[in-house]
Amino acid sequence: MTPGRILGERQLNRATLERQLLLRRSGLPVLAAVEHLIGLQAQIPLNPYAALWSRLEGFRPDELSRLLEERRVVRIALMRSTIHLVSADDCLVLRPLMQPVLDSELARYRDLTGVDVDAVLAFARKLVGERPRSGGELRAALAERFPDHNAADLAYACRNLLAFVQVPPRGVWGRTSQVVLTTAEAWLGRRLAANPSLEDVVLRYFGAFGPATVADLATWSRLTGLREIVQRLLPRLRTFRDERGRELFDLLDAPRPDPETPAPPRFLPEYDNVLLSHADRSRFISEEQRRAFSGASGAVHGTVLSDGFVFGVWRLEPDGTLVVRHAGRATKPTIAAVEAEGRRLLRMIAADADGADVRVLPIH
């Protein structure tokens, strides 16, 4: 297939924003949005709520909390071995597909020489199948059962080799809870998919994050050997080039809006897959901006988009004030639009903070 036309930075920006439901808020139901996005990164428990609020019309936190409590969405380590919130159906498909990523991480960080791993996994599976256990409970039980081995290493092996889900109230809006674990099979009452299709997931990636390179796909998943899969899928894909000549792939009928399509301000959580799922992030942020924001503070902040590109970072202060810090010059209309969107977010995340407001400040 001959690569097609060149897509510039703004064209890639608008295309990905459209797929990510960030050009305009969508009327999709919450569960459908979670599946369309192939999950939401969720190591910070409440991040998915801010992510969905910025993407869905009239989003209410209790809608997502209810899905968690009804076991229709789950929290589990998947892409990049990070915790994601995904639908129950996607959990059963994605978890076995991401096993090579978890295997690789386990080999890098733990030495299991001399460990009867099968015995450890069988013991842990039975233990958490009886009732969900905290990490401390799991480590204590492993230490007692396998006293000749490091319990933390054994627990890490269980985390990476068993399909552990974090059960509610972890991740429920307005509640705090330590991580408590059981297997996906025990929690959902279903087995992991025996023959999941990586090709289907690759197509879904392009639908949610495209147009994208093979390197982008690998960055999102941390899987290897993806070029061969993309090659097999070429009859179902359209190809482009970016301005540096790199080959991009996309679904045949995927939307690619006009690059001048308006993109209102959007507040994203500390970790949002839209900013983590491409090897080259220039469709959203320049290298100069990355240096400015990484130097602003050692802490991780949420991100503010304006006109589709990273404008600044945000955080909620202890007094309830939402502070946005931006690099470079900003016009009064841009600041006013960011402030207005920030006030709307405040009404969800700090509804009880009387008199709290939004401050937009430059990074010095």
VOBA-1610 file (N, C-alpha, C; in pm, whole numbers, padded with zeros to 5 digits, always signed):
BEGIN
Met+00085-00120+00000Met+00000+00000+00000Met+00088+00124+00000Thr+00065+00215-00090Thr+00144+00337-00099Thr+00097+00439+00003Pro+00191+00492+00085Pro+00151+00592+00183Pro+00083+00710+00117Gly-00020+00762+00184Gly-00097+00872+00130Gly-00038+01006+00167Arg-00124+01104+00181Arg-00080+01241+00199Arg-00014+01263+00335Ile+00052+01377+00344Ile+00120+01414+00469Ile+00020+01480+00563Leu+00024+01441+00690Leu-00059+01502+00793Leu+00029+01588+00882Gly-00007+01715+00894Gly+00068+01806+00979Gly+00030+01791+01125Glu+00101+01866+01208Glu+00083+01859+01353Glu-00060+01888+01395Arg-00119+01993+01340Arg-00256+02028+01379Arg-00356+01925+01328Gln-00330+01868+01211Gln-00420+01764+01162Gln-00418+01642+01253Leu-00299+01603+01297Leu-00288+01490+01391Leu-00354+01525+01525Asn-00334+01648+01567Asn-00393+01693+01693Asn-00545+01682+01689Arg-00605+01737+01585Arg-00751+01738+01578Arg-00807+01596+01559Ala-00736+01514+01482Ala-00784+01377+01462Ala-00786+01301+01593Thr-00678+01311+01671Thr-00672+01237+01797Thr-00770+01294+01899Leu-00783+01426+01904Leu-00882+01485+01995Leu-01022+01435+01963Glu-01054+01425+01835Glu-01186+01376+01795Glu-01207+01234+01845Arg-01108+01146+01826Arg-01121+01006+01871Arg-01133+00999+02023Gln-01066+01092+02091Gln-01061+01090+02236Gln-01178+01164+02301Leu-01275+01207+02221Leu-01395+01275+02271Leu-01361+01408+02337Leu-01254+01472+02289Leu-01208+01596+02351Leu-01231+01719+02264Leu-01275+01702+02141Leu-01311+01818+02060Leu-01447+01872+02103Arg-01536+01779+02134Arg-01668+01814+02187Arg-01710+01702+02279Arg-01782+01736+02384Arg-01824+01631+02477Arg-01924+01538+02409Ser-01910+01410+02437Ser-01991+01307+02372Ser-02112+01272+02455Gly-02213+01224+02388Gly-02332+01174+02455Gly-02326+01024+02481Leu-02210+00961+02460Leu-02198+00818+02485Leu-02227+00785+02631Pro-02289+00670+02657Pro-02298+00622+02796Pro-02159+00598+02853Val-02146+00602+02984Val-02015+00590+03048Val-01945+00462+03008Leu-02014+00349+03015Leu-01950+00221+02983Leu-01903+00219+02839Ala-01982+00269+02747Ala-01943+00272+02606Ala-01821+00361+02586Ala-01813+00472+02659Ala-01696+00560+02647Ala-01571+00492+02699Val-01580+00423+02812Val-01465+00351+02866Val-01415+00248+02765Glu-01507+00179+02700Glu-01466+00078+02601Glu-01410+00144+02476His-01470+00253+02431His-01417+00322+02313His-01273+00366+02336Leu-01243+00414+02457Leu-01110+00464+02490Leu-01013+00352+02526Ile-01058+00230+02522Ile-00981+00111+02562Ile-00928+00130+02704Gly-01014+00180+02789Gly-00980+00199+02929Gly-00919+00334+02958Leu-00906+00362+03088Leu-00851+00488+03138Leu-00742+00456+03239Gln-00627+00521+03224Gln-00522+00498+03322Gln-00571+00543+03458Ala-00541+00462+03562Ala-00613+00482+03688Ala-00531+00452+03812Gln-00397+00468+03806Gln-00323+00440+03928Gln-00358+00539+04039Ile-00397+00661+04001Ile-00458+00753+04098Ile-00608+00729+04089Pro-00671+00678+04196Pro-00807+00623+04187Pro-00911+00713+04124Leu-00903+00844+04146Leu-01009+00931+04097Leu-00979+00991+03960Asn-00864+00958+03901Asn-00832+01012+03769Asn-00938+00982+03662Pro-00994+00861+03657Pro-01093+00835+03551Pro-01215+00927+03557Tyr-01247+00977+03676Tyr-01364+01065+03688Tyr-01337+01199+03617Ala-01218+01257+03640Ala-01184+01381+03571Ala-01172+01358+03421Ala-01116+01242+03382Ala-01100+01212+03240Ala-01236+01203+03170Leu-01331+01138+03234Leu-01464+01124+03173Leu-01543+01253+03180Trp-01525+01330+03286Trp-01596+01458+03296Trp-01560+01547+03178Ser-01433+01544+03136Ser-01390+01629+03025Ser-01435+01576+02889Arg-01489+01455+02887Arg-01522+01392+02759Arg-01671+01370+02737Leu-01751+01367+02844Leu-01890+01327+02832Leu-01985+01436+02877Glu-02092+01451+02804Glu-02197+01547+02843Glu-02264+01501+02972Gly-02275+01593+03066Gly-02352+01566+03187Gly-02299+01451+03271Phe-02168+01424+03264Phe-02112+01313+03340Phe-02132+01334+03490Arg-02176+01228+03559Arg-02191+01230+03704Arg-02104+01121+03764Pro-02024+01153+03864Pro-01933+01053+03923Pro-02003+00925+03969Asp-02126+00938+04018Asp-02194+00818+04069Asp-02220+00715+03959Glu-02224+00761+03832Glu-02245+00666+03722Glu-02128+00568+03713Leu-02006+00620+03722Leu-01889+00534+03715Leu-01875+00451+03842Ser-01902+00511+03958Ser-01896+00436+04083Ser-01990+00316+04080Arg-02108+00338+04026Arg-02206+00229+04020Arg-02155+00115+03931Leu-02091+00150+03820Leu-02036+00046+03732Leu-01928-00035+03802Leu-01847+00031+03885Leu-01746-00041+03962Leu-01811-00137+04061Glu-01910-00087+04132Glu-01975-00169+04235Glu-02055-00283+04174Glu-02105-00263+04053Glu-02180-00369+03984Glu-02088-00464+03907Arg-01957-00442+03915Arg-01856-00527+03851Arg-01865-00522+03699Arg-01910-00410+03646Arg-01915-00392+03501Arg-01791-00322+03449Val-01718-00256+03537Val-01583-00208+03508Val-01494-00252+03623Val-01364-00267+03594Val-01268-00312+03696Val-01139-00233+03684Arg-01061-00239+03791Arg-00928-00177+03796Arg-00824-00288+03795Ile-00733-00287+03696Ile-00640-00397+03678Ile-00516-00349+03603Ala-00401-00411+03628Ala-00277-00378+03557Ala-00285-00432+03414Leu-00267-00342+03317Leu-00278-00382+03176Leu-00166-00317+03095Met-00202-00226+03005Met-00103-00164+02918Met+00006-00098+03002Arg+00132-00119+02957Arg+00249-00063+03024Arg+00260-00112+03168Ser+00186-00216+03202Ser+00183-00272+03338Ser+00130-00170+03439Thr+00052-00071+03394Thr-00006+00027+03483Thr-00154-00003+03506Ile-00205+00046+03618Ile-00345+00021+03652Ile-00435+00098+03557His-00528+00027+03498His-00629+00086+03410His-00768+00049+03460Leu-00861+00139+03435Leu-01001+00108+03456Leu-01059+00070+03320Val-01109-00052+03310Val-01162-00103+03183Val-01294-00173+03208Ser-01368-00196+03101Ser-01491-00274+03115Ser-01457-00418+03152Ala-01552-00486+03212Ala-01531-00627+03247Ala-01498-00709+03123Asp-01568-00682+03014Asp-01541-00756+02891Asp-01399-00731+02842Asp-01355-00605+02845Asp-01220-00574+02799Asp-01115-00632+02893Cys-01144-00637+03021Cys-01051-00698+03116Cys-01017-00841+03074Leu-01119-00916+03038Leu-01100-01058+03005Leu-01025-01076+02874Val-01030-00976+02787Val-00958-00982+02659Val-00817-00925+02671Leu-00806-00808+02733Leu-00679-00737+02736Leu-00578-00801+02831Arg-00625-00856+02942Arg-00529-00909+03040Arg-00440-01019+02982Pro-00494-01120+02914Pro-00402-01220+02855Pro-00315-01163+02744Leu-00364-01065+02669Leu-00282-01006+02563Leu-00164-00929+02619Met-00179-00869+02738Met-00072-00790+02797Met+00021-00873+02886Gln+00001-01005+02891Gln+00087-01087+02975Gln+00235-01074+02943Pro+00276-01065+02814Pro+00420-01047+02788Pro+00479-00922+02853Val+00400-00816+02862Val+00447-00693+02926Val+00472-00717+03074Leu+00380-00787+03139Leu+00391-00816+03281Leu+00503-00916+03308Asp+00521-01012+03218Asp+00631-01107+03230Asp+00765-01035+03226Ser+00779-00943+03131Ser+00904-00871+03115Ser+00934-00785+03237Glu+00833-00720+03289Glu+00854-00637+03408Glu+00896-00723+03527Leu+00831-00838+03544Leu+00865-00927+03654Leu+01011-00973+03644Ala+01054-01008+03524Ala+01192-01054+03505Ala+01292-00943+03535Arg+01256-00817+03507Arg+01347-00705+03532Arg+01364-00676+03680Tyr+01258-00692+03757Tyr+01260-00641+03893Tyr+01262-00747+04003Arg+01245-00873+03969Arg+01244-00976+04073Arg+01322-01098+04027Asp+01395-01159+04123Asp+01468-01282+04098Asp+01393-01395+04167Leu+01335-01482+04087Leu+01255-01593+04142Leu+01328-01727+04129Thr+01460-01721+04122Thr+01539-01844+04114Thr+01509-01934+04234Gly+01479-02059+04206Gly+01452-02154+04313Gly+01311-02154+04365Val+01227-02063+04314Val+01088-02055+04360Val+01000-02148+04276Asp+00916-02225+04343Asp+00815-02304+04273Asp+00698-02210+04243Val+00709-02140+04130Val+00613-02035+04098Val+00472-02092+04087Asp+00457-02209+04030Asp+00323-02269+04015Asp+00258-02291+04150Ala+00338-02336+04247Ala+00283-02359+04381Ala+00243-02227+04446Val+00323-02125+04426Val+00291-01993+04483Val+00162-01939+04423Leu+00148-01950+04292Leu+00029-01897+04227Leu-00096-01976+04267Ala-00083-02106+04277Ala-00198-02187+04318Ala-00243-02149+04459Phe-00147-02130+04549Phe-00179-02090+04687Phe-00247-01954+04689Ala-00189-01856+04615Ala-00244-01720+04616Ala-00381-01716+04550Arg-00399-01790+04443Arg-00528-01792+04375Arg-00639-01842+04468Lys-00608-01947+04542Lys-00707-02002+04637Lys-00733-01902+04750Leu-00627-01837+04797Leu-00639-01744+04909Leu-00730-01626+04873Val-00703-01561+04760Val-00783-01443+04724Val-00919-01484+04667Gly-00931-01612+04628Gly-01062-01661+04583Gly-01158-01678+04699Glu-01104-01703+04819Glu-01189-01715+04937Glu-01251-01580+04973Arg-01169-01476+04967Arg-01216-01337+04986Arg-01103-01246+04940Pro-01134-01126+04893Pro-01029-01033+04854Pro-00935-01002+04970Arg-00807-00986+04939Arg-00705-00963+05042Arg-00627-00835+05011Ser-00582-00769+05117Ser-00492-00656+05099Ser-00353-00707+05066Gly-00267-00617+05020Gly-00130-00655+04993Gly-00060-00707+05117Gly-00086-00645+05230Gly-00025-00690+05354Gly-00070-00830+05393Glu-00198-00857+05377Glu-00250-00990+05407Glu-00188-01095+05315Leu-00176-01060+05186Leu-00119-01154+05091Leu+00027-01183+05124Arg+00103-01081+05153Arg+00245-01101+05185Arg+00262-01184+05313Ala+00179-01156+05413Ala+00189-01232+05538Ala+00159-01380+05515Ala+00056-01408+05437Ala+00020-01547+05409Ala+00129-01617+05328Leu+00188-01546+05233Leu+00296-01604+05153Leu+00420-01629+05237Ala+00449-01538+05328Ala+00565-01555+05416Ala+00549-01678+05503Glu+00429-01700+05551Glu+00404-01816+05637Glu+00410-01947+05557Arg+00357-01945+05437Arg+00351-02067+05357Arg+00484-02098+05289Phe+00560-01995+05251Phe+00687-02014+05180Phe+00798-01937+05254Pro+00834-01980+05373Pro+00927-01904+05458Pro+01069-01891+05403Asp+01107-01971+05306Asp+01243-01966+05253Asp+01260-01862+05143His+01153-01791+05110His+01160-01694+05001His+01108-01558+05047Asn+01150-01454+04975Asn+01110-01318+05008Asn+00962-01299+04972Ala+00882-01266+05072Ala+00737-01256+05051Ala+00701-01145+04953Ala+00778-01034+04956Ala+00749-00923+04863Ala+00772-00967+04718Asp+00877-01047+04694Asp+00901-01099+04560Asp+00788-01190+04516Leu+00743-01275+04608Leu+00635-01368+04573Leu+00505-01291+04544Ala+00477-01188+04622Ala+00356-01109+04600Ala+00363-01035+04466Tyr+00484-00988+04430Tyr+00502-00921+04301Tyr+00477-01018+04187Ala+00524-01141+04205Ala+00499-01244+04103Ala+00349-01269+04089Cys+00278-01273+04200Cys+00133-01293+04193Cys+00065-01176+04122Arg+00112-01055+04151Arg+00055-00936+04087Arg+00070-00942+03936Asn+00184-00995+03888Asn+00210-00995+03745Asn+00164-01122+03673Leu+00144-01230+03746Leu+00111-01356+03681Leu-00033-01400+03704Leu-00097-01341+03802Leu-00241-01363+03822Leu-00315-01236+03779Ala-00435-01250+03731Ala-00513-01135+03685Ala-00580-01068+03805Phe-00499-00999+03886Phe-00551-00935+04006Phe-00631-00809+03970Val-00751-00798+04025Val-00827-00674+04015Val-00835-00610+04153Gln-00840-00477+04154Gln-00858-00401+04278Gln-01008-00379+04299Val-01060-00431+04407Val-01206-00431+04423Val-01252-00306+04497Pro-01378-00265+04475Pro-01434-00152+04548Pro-01435-00182+04699Pro-01429-00076+04783Pro-01451+00065+04745Pro-01332+00138+04684Arg-01219+00069+04660Arg-01110+00135+04589Arg-01161+00190+04456Gly-01140+00321+04434Gly-01181+00382+04309Gly-01323+00435+04307Val-01398+00419+04416Val-01535+00471+04422Val-01531+00617+04465Trp-01604+00700+04395Trp-01606+00845+04418Trp-01646+00875+04562Gly-01567+00961+04628Gly-01599+01005+04762Gly-01557+00909+04871Arg-01492+00800+04836Arg-01448+00703+04936Arg-01300+00676+04920Thr-01235+00641+05030Thr-01094+00603+05026Thr-01081+00461+05078Ser-00986+00390+05021Ser-00967+00251+05060Ser-00830+00204+05018Gln-00770+00117+05099Gln-00647+00053+05057Gln-00676-00042+04941Val-00572-00083+04872Val-00586-00179+04763Val-00620-00316+04821Val-00729-00374+04773Val-00771-00509+04812Val-00791-00588+04683Leu-00736-00710+04680Leu-00722-00782+04553Leu-00792-00917+04551Thr-00841-00951+04434Thr-00881-01087+04404Thr-00856-01107+04255Thr-00881-01226+04204Thr-00858-01247+04061Thr-00980-01200+03980Ala-00953-01164+03856Ala-01062-01124+03767Ala-01164-01236+03754Glu-01116-01360+03745Glu-01208-01473+03729Glu-01301-01486+03850Ala-01244-01470+03971Ala-01328-01482+04092Ala-01425-01364+04101Trp-01380-01244+04067Trp-01463-01124+04081Trp-01574-01120+03976Leu-01542-01161+03855Leu-01638-01150+03744Leu-01714-01279+03719Gly-01667-01390+03775Gly-01734-01518+03752Gly-01719-01569+03610Arg-01613-01522+03540Arg-01588-01565+03403Arg-01439-01587+03384Arg-01403-01669+03287Arg-01263-01695+03258Arg-01205-01587+03167Leu-01073-01570+03174Leu-01005-01486+03077Leu-01022-01545+02938Ala-01023-01460+02836Ala-01040-01506+02699Ala-00929-01604+02662Ala-00967-01716+02603Ala-00869-01820+02567Ala-00789-01781+02443Asn-00852-01717+02347Asn-00784-01680+02222Asn-00818-01537+02183Pro-00777-01440+02265Pro-00812-01301+02232Pro-00738-01256+02108Ser-00799-01162+02036Ser-00743-01114+01909Ser-00665-00985+01930Leu-00533-00994+01916Leu-00453-00872+01924Leu-00480-00782+01804Glu-00512-00842+01689Glu-00546-00762+01571Glu-00664-00670+01600Asp-00767-00722+01666Asp-00883-00639+01699Asp-00844-00522+01789Val-00757-00550+01886Val-00715-00445+01978Val-00631-00340+01906Val-00546-00383+01813Val-00467-00287+01735Val-00559-00194+01655Leu-00661-00251+01593Leu-00757-00167+01520Leu-00827-00070+01613Arg-00862-00116+01732Arg-00925-00027+01829Arg-00830+00085+01871Tyr-00702+00053+01884Tyr-00604+00157+01918Tyr-00605+00267+01812Phe-00598+00229+01685Phe-00600+00331+01580Phe-00730+00410+01584Gly-00839+00344+01618Gly-00967+00414+01627Gly-00974+00513+01740Ala-00897+00489+01847Ala-00902+00577+01963Ala-00785+00675+01971Phe-00672+00642+01906Phe-00551+00724+01920Phe-00489+00764+01786Gly-00544+00715+01676Gly-00481+00738+01546Gly-00502+00878+01492Pro-00439+00904+01378Pro-00341+00822+01306Pro-00214+00806+01390Ala-00148+00692+01377Ala-00035+00664+01464Ala+00066+00572+01396Thr+00189+00576+01445Thr+00295+00490+01396Thr+00296+00359+01473Val+00374+00264+01425Val+00393+00140+01500Val+00460+00170+01634Ala+00553+00265+01635Ala+00619+00304+01760Ala+00519+00362+01859Asp+00420+00437+01810Asp+00314+00488+01898Asp+00237+00374+01961Leu+00199+00277+01880Leu+00125+00161+01928Leu+00205+00087+02035Ala+00336+00074+02014Ala+00420+00007+02111Ala+00431+00089+02240Thr+00435+00221+02229Thr+00440+00306+02347Thr+00314+00291+02431Trp+00200+00285+02366Trp+00072+00268+02437Trp+00066+00135+02511Ser+00110+00028+02448Ser+00092-00105+02504Ser+00216-00160+02573Arg+00333-00121+02525Arg+00464-00177+02560Arg+00482-00319+02507Leu+00398-00362+02415Leu+00417-00489+02348Leu+00521-00475+02238Thr+00581-00586+02199Thr+00678-00587+02090Thr+00623-00668+01974Gly+00692-00663+01860Gly+00651-00741+01744Gly+00525-00693+01678Leu+00495-00565+01690Leu+00367-00514+01640Leu+00368-00481+01492Arg+00486-00460+01435Arg+00489-00424+01292Arg+00430-00535+01207Glu+00460-00659+01241Glu+00406-00770+01163Glu+00254-00772+01168Ile+00198-00742+01283Ile+00052-00740+01297Ile-00007-00627+01213Val+00056-00511+01219Val+00007-00398+01140Val+00015-00430+00991Gln+00120-00496+00950Gln+00133-00534+00809Gln+00018-00625+00766Arg-00020-00719+00852Arg-00131-00808+00819Arg-00263-00732+00808Leu-00271-00621+00879Leu-00395-00544+00881Leu-00402-00438+00771Leu-00300-00426+00690Leu-00295-00317+00591Leu-00419-00307+00503Pro-00481-00418+00459Pro-00602-00403+00378Pro-00716-00330+00450Arg-00707-00321+00583Arg-00813-00256+00661Arg-00769-00119+00712Leu-00654-00072+00663Leu-00598+00053+00712Leu-00569+00149+00597Arg-00561+00275+00632Arg-00515+00378+00539Arg-00382+00431+00593Thr-00289+00462+00505Thr-00159+00508+00550Thr-00136+00653+00511Phe-00057+00720+00595Phe-00019+00860+00575Phe+00128+00874+00609Arg+00178+00994+00601Arg+00309+01030+00652Arg+00295+01154+00740Asp+00381+01162+00843Asp+00384+01288+00917Asp+00488+01379+00852Glu+00508+01495+00908Glu+00598+01593+00846Glu+00745+01553+00851Arg+00775+01450+00931Arg+00912+01398+00936Arg+00927+01273+00849Gly+00822+01239+00777Gly+00831+01126+00686Gly+00797+00992+00746Arg+00755+00989+00872Arg+00722+00862+00936Arg+00586+00812+00890Glu+00574+00682+00877Glu+00451+00622+00828Glu+00348+00612+00940Leu+00228+00661+00909Leu+00116+00660+01003Leu+00008+00566+00950Phe-00063+00503+01042Phe-00170+00412+01006Phe-00300+00459+01071Asp-00410+00432+01002Asp-00539+00474+01056Asp-00649+00387+00997Leu-00763+00387+01062Leu-00878+00315+01009Leu-00925+00385+00881Leu-00983+00307+00792Leu-01025+00360+00663Leu-01127+00472+00678Asp-01223+00455+00770Asp-01333+00550+00781Asp-01323+00638+00905Ala-01204+00647+00964Ala-01190+00725+01087Ala-01202+00874+01058Pro-01258+00951+01151Pro-01270+01096+01130Pro-01135+01166+01138Arg-01111+01258+01047Arg-00991+01341+01049Arg-01037+01485+01023Pro-01075+01555+01129Pro-01137+01687+01114Pro-01042+01790+01053Asp-01103+01897+01006Asp-01026+02011+00958Asp-00934+02060+01071Pro-00807+02089+01040Pro-00714+02130+01146Pro-00752+02260+01215Glu-00842+02338+01156Glu-00886+02462+01220Glu-01013+02444+01301Thr-01059+02321+01316Thr-01176+02295+01401Thr-01150+02347+01541Pro-01241+02427+01599Pro-01218+02479+01734Pro-01201+02366+01836Ala-01108+02387+01929Ala-01084+02290+02037Ala-01089+02364+02169Pro-01200+02352+02242Pro-01216+02426+02368Pro-01117+02377+02474Pro-01099+02455+02581Pro-01011+02411+02690Pro-01062+02280+02750Arg-00969+02194+02788Arg-01002+02067+02853Arg-00903+02042+02967Phe-00955+02000+03081Phe-00873+01965+03196Phe-00859+01813+03201Leu-00736+01766+03198Leu-00708+01624+03203Leu-00644+01589+03337Pro-00662+01465+03385Pro-00603+01426+03513Pro-00453+01408+03504Glu-00391+01375+03620Glu-00245+01363+03624Glu-00191+01267+03518Tyr-00261+01157+03499Tyr-00220+01059+03398Tyr-00339+01036+03306Asp-00326+01077+03183Asp-00433+01055+03085Asp-00371+00992+02962Asn-00431+00885+02916Asn-00373+00810+02805Asn-00355+00893+02679Val-00434+00997+02660Val-00419+01077+02538Val-00278+01137+02529Leu-00215+01163+02644Leu-00081+01222+02646Leu+00028+01120+02670Leu-00008+00993+02683Leu+00090+00890+02717Leu+00100+00780+02612Ser+00026+00792+02505Ser+00007+00678+02414Ser+00067+00698+02276His+00164+00790+02266His+00236+00811+02140His+00384+00826+02171Ala+00468+00764+02088Ala+00612+00780+02105Ala+00652+00925+02082Asp+00587+00990+01988Asp+00610+01131+01958Asp+00488+01209+02004Arg+00504+01291+02107Arg+00391+01363+02165Arg+00376+01504+02108Ser+00446+01534+01999Ser+00443+01671+01946Ser+00306+01710+01894Arg+00217+01615+01873Arg+00081+01652+01832Arg+00006+01722+01946Phe+00063+01717+02069Phe+00000+01783+02183Phe+00091+01879+02257Ile+00221+01852+02259Ile+00311+01933+02342Ile+00448+01940+02277Ser+00508+02058+02282Ser+00642+02075+02226Ser+00746+02033+02329Glu+00868+02012+02282Glu+00976+01974+02373Glu+01005+02088+02471Glu+00994+02212+02425Glu+01017+02327+02513Glu+00914+02330+02626Gln+00787+02302+02592Gln+00685+02299+02695Gln+00710+02186+02795Arg+00748+02070+02745Arg+00775+01958+02834Arg+00883+01994+02935Arg+00988+02060+02888Arg+01095+02101+02980Arg+01045+02203+03081Ala+00963+02298+03034Ala+00912+02401+03124Ala+00824+02341+03233Phe+00735+02250+03194Phe+00642+02195+03293Phe+00711+02094+03384Ser+00806+02018+03331Ser+00875+01922+03417Ser+00962+01993+03519Gly+01005+02115+03485Gly+01087+02190+03579Gly+01006+02274+03676Ala+00875+02281+03654Ala+00792+02366+03740Ala+00781+02311+03881Ser+00783+02180+03894Ser+00766+02116+04025Ser+00798+01970+04011Gly+00844+01910+04118Gly+00870+01767+04115Gly+00742+01685+04118Ala+00631+01748+04156Ala+00505+01675+04166Ala+00443+01655+04028Val+00356+01554+04019Val+00281+01531+03896Val+00151+01610+03903His+00119+01680+03796His-00001+01763+03793His-00092+01717+03680Gly-00216+01764+03688Gly-00305+01749+03575Gly-00262+01843+03463Thr-00321+01823+03347Thr-00282+01900+03228Thr-00402+01976+03174Val-00378+02096+03126Val-00483+02177+03063Val-00451+02190+02914Leu-00547+02157+02830Leu-00534+02179+02687Leu-00608+02308+02650Ser-00549+02384+02559Ser-00616+02500+02502Ser-00585+02501+02353Asp-00687+02517+02271Asp-00671+02503+02126Asp-00609+02368+02091Gly-00638+02267+02174Gly-00594+02132+02146Gly-00456+02096+02195Phe-00377+02196+02234Phe-00239+02171+02275Phe-00223+02202+02424Val-00117+02147+02483Val-00095+02168+02626Val-00072+02316+02652Phe-00155+02371+02740Phe-00145+02511+02780Phe-00074+02524+02915Gly-00105+02431+03005Gly-00049+02441+03139Gly-00077+02317+03220Val-00044+02328+03348Val-00070+02219+03442Val-00159+02274+03554Trp-00235+02183+03618Trp-00326+02228+03721Trp-00320+02137+03843Arg-00358+02194+03955Arg-00372+02114+04076Arg-00474+02182+04167Leu-00536+02103+04251Leu-00632+02154+04349Leu-00559+02178+04479Glu-00558+02302+04526Glu-00489+02337+04649Glu-00572+02295+04770Pro-00508+02283+04889Pro-00581+02242+05009Pro-00701+02329+05042Asp-00697+02458+05004Asp-00811+02546+05032Asp-00922+02536+04928Gly-00905+02445+04830Gly-01007+02428+04729Gly-00985+02510+04603Thr-00882+02595+04601Thr-00853+02675+04482Thr-00790+02587+04375Leu-00836+02603+04254Leu-00778+02530+04141Leu-00677+02624+04075Val-00550+02587+04080Val-00443+02672+04027Val-00390+02613+03897Val-00391+02694+03793Val-00336+02658+03662Val-00209+02738+03641Arg-00100+02670+03605Arg+00024+02740+03572Arg+00058+02712+03426His+00086+02818+03353His+00111+02804+03210His+00247+02860+03174Ala+00302+02812+03063Ala+00430+02860+03013Ala+00406+02951+02892Gly+00485+03054+02878Gly+00470+03144+02765Gly+00359+03245+02786Arg+00331+03321+02683Arg+00229+03426+02691Arg+00091+03366+02667Ala-00009+03426+02727Ala-00147+03381+02709Ala-00236+03503+02693Thr-00329+03498+02599Thr-00420+03610+02576Thr-00529+03612+02683Lys-00591+03727+02699Lys-00700+03738+02795Lys-00816+03644+02762Pro-00857+03632+02633Pro-00964+03537+02602Pro-00927+03392+02636Thr-00801+03355+02614Thr-00759+03219+02648Thr-00768+03197+02799Ile-00717+03292+02876Ile-00723+03279+03022Ile-00867+03273+03070Ala-00953+03357+03014Ala-01094+03358+03054Ala-01160+03224+03025Ala-01130+03165+02908Ala-01189+03036+02873Ala-01139+02926+02964Val-01011+02927+02998Val-00955+02827+03090Val-01017+02843+03229Glu-01030+02967+03273Glu-01092+02990+03404Glu-01235+02938+03408Ala-01312+02962+03302Ala-01451+02919+03299Ala-01461+02766+03303Glu-01375+02699+03226Glu-01377+02552+03228Glu-01331+02500+03364Gly-01233+02566+03423Gly-01187+02525+03556Gly-01295+02538+03661Arg-01375+02645+03653Arg-01485+02659+03749Arg-01588+02548+03734Arg-01612+02506+03610Arg-01704+02394+03589Arg-01649+02265+03652Leu-01516+02244+03636Leu-01456+02127+03698Leu-01463+02135+03850Leu-01441+02253+03905Leu-01448+02270+04051Leu-01583+02229+04107Arg-01688+02254+04032Arg-01822+02219+04081Arg-01837+02068+04099Met-01753+01990+04028Met-01757+01845+04048Met-01659+01800+04156Ile-01535+01846+04149Ile-01433+01788+04236Ile-01423+01856+04372Ala-01479+01976+04384Ala-01472+02047+04512Ala-01602+02120+04537Ala-01712+02048+04524Ala-01844+02111+04535Ala-01867+02173+04672Asp-01796+02122+04775Asp-01818+02174+04910Asp-01717+02281+04949Ala-01632+02324+04855Ala-01533+02426+04885Ala-01593+02564+04859Asp-01657+02619+04960Asp-01724+02749+04944Asp-01624+02858+04908Gly-01658+02932+04806Gly-01577+03046+04767Gly-01452+03012+04691Ala-01426+02884+04663Ala-01306+02846+04589Ala-01316+02897+04446Asp-01203+02924+04388Asp-01203+02978+04252Asp-01083+02924+04176Val-01067+02972+04053Val-00959+02929+03965Val-00859+03044+03950Arg-00732+03011+03961Arg-00626+03111+03938Arg-00537+03060+03826Val-00515+03144+03726Val-00428+03109+03614Val-00304+03197+03623Leu-00188+03131+03643Leu-00064+03202+03670Leu+00047+03155+03576Pro+00138+03242+03540Pro+00251+03198+03458Pro+00354+03123+03542Ile+00426+03033+03475Ile+00541+02968+03538Ile+00661+03061+03525His+00722+03095+03636His+00836+03189+03632His+00966+03110+03625
//
